């Protein structure tokens, strides 16, 4: 896919990656990973391993109500603070990678802190969480919450997420994001939350969309090789992060 393409492309597993243009001196671009609902930072193990081996500083966060933060309640503002803490401790603006809930929160963060990120790489969040998708989530959330409550004390995370995202528009976040910040959408072919992807891509000049064959919502684990190859191409396209000047 060319850098300016906005058409869906089916991607089969591949380990190749094109070297992007940009500065030739500096350090590899850092990457921050943000997971989806009812998972944790552990879902990014494969991607963190590959990118760390390539020399990139990687941080995979746990959102409130998840993983090591399971005792906390999820709110959008609390999630944005977690992302901000990760971003600010890196030596240069990172590529922000988000899946599902992590994609929605990553985009919301980038729209508010555009100077703090080098780009956003979004999966499983290509529709507005309102209208019938939100109504569907609300119908099943009591069942999901009861199931989670039996297994863990973080059962409240589903209803917390619904409350946090009520009235929130990822399309508005995308339109607010300055054009120089590159955006990638990478969705599994069978992801039920990709039906709005064309509208999002059309709203964002230069956005890239990749559709991965044989994968569902959790595209990074359903097709880890194809997903990671696309991620490596994106981070290389950003180029190296400038080295901070020393006195």
C-alpha positions, -999 to +999 in steps of 0.1 A: +000+000+000+013+034-009+017+060+018-013+079+006-037+050+000-070+049+019-084+018+004-088-014+024-060-039+017-061-076+027-029-086+043-016-121+047+011-131+072+044-116+062+076-107+081+088-082+055+087-044+062+097-015+041+122+010+056+105+043+059+120+077+050+130+103+075+161+113+095+191+090+094+204+098+128+187+094+161+172+066+181+144+041+171+109+055+176+094+045+209+060+028+210+032+028+236+006+000+236-029+003+250-050-028+253-088-034+250-116-041+273-112-068+300-077-077+289-043-062+300-009-052+288-001-089+284-018-091+250+010-071+234+038-096+244+046-106+208+047-070+195+068-058+224+092-086+219+097-080+182+100-042+185+123-043+215+145-067+195+146-040+168+157-014+193+125+004+201+116+015+236+082-001+243+057+006+271+025-015+274+001+001+299-027-013+320-058+008+319-077+015+351-098-016+360-074-039+342-042-059+349-021-043+376-047-015+379-076-039+384-085-023+417-091+011+401-123+023+384-123+031+347-130+066+336-119+082+304-099+109+322-081+082+343-073+063+312-058+094+295-037+100+326-023+065+324-014+070+287+001+104+294+023+090+322+037+064+297+042+089+269+059+115+291+085+091+304+098+083+270+127+102+253+107+112+223+071+113+211+060+077+205+038+059+181+006+052+201-009+017+194-044+010+206-068-020+203-106-016+208-111+004+240-073+011+239-079+025+204-107+048+214-087+061+244-055+064+223-072+085+197-088+107+224-054+112+240-038+121+206-066+146+199-058+164+232-020+161+231-011+161+194+024+174+201+031+144+224+027+116+198+044+108+165+013+089+152-016+067+161-020+030+150-056+019+157-073-015+156-108-027+165-122+008+170-135+018+136-170+027+145-187+052+168-198+037+201-233+052+200-266+043+185-272+006+181-236-005+190-239+012+223-274-001+229-261-036+221-233-032+246-258-021+272-280-051+266-252-076+271-232-058+297-252-071+327-245-107+315-208-099+309-206-082+342-221-111+361-196-135+344-167-113+352-179-109+388-177-146+393-142-148+381-127-115+394-135-084+413-132-062+382-167-070+370-175-033+370-152-025+341-179-030+314-204-007+329-176+018+337-166+018+301-202+023+289-205+053+312-171+067+302-178+066+265-214+077+266-217+107+243-180+104+232-172+107+195-141+091+181-149+107+147-147+141+164-114+132+179-101+121+145-112+154+129-096+174+157-062+157+153-038+179+132-032+166+097+006+161+102-001+133+128-003+101+107-030+076+114-032+039+106-063+017+109-056-021+110-087-043+114-094-080+113-115-090+083-142-104+107-142-076+132-178-065+140-165-031+149-150-022+115-183-013+097-176+024+101-140+022+089-146+038+055-163+068+071-133+073+095-107+070+067-127+094+045-127+119+074-089+117+078-067+129+049-038+104+043-051+078+067-041+042+059-064+012+062-053-024+063-077-053+066-061-085+078-074-118+063-087-144+087-086-122+118-114-110+140-116-082+166-084-091+185-063-088+153-029-086+170-034-121+186-055-136+158-029-127+131+002-117+151+027-120+122+006-099+097-003-073+124+033-069+136+047-066+101+022-038+094+032-022+127+069-024+119+063-007+085+044+021+103+071+027+129+098+027+103+078+051+081+079+075+110+117+075+110+140+077+139+133+099+169+157+129+171+184+127+197+180+154+223+207+181+222+231+180+251+248+211+266 
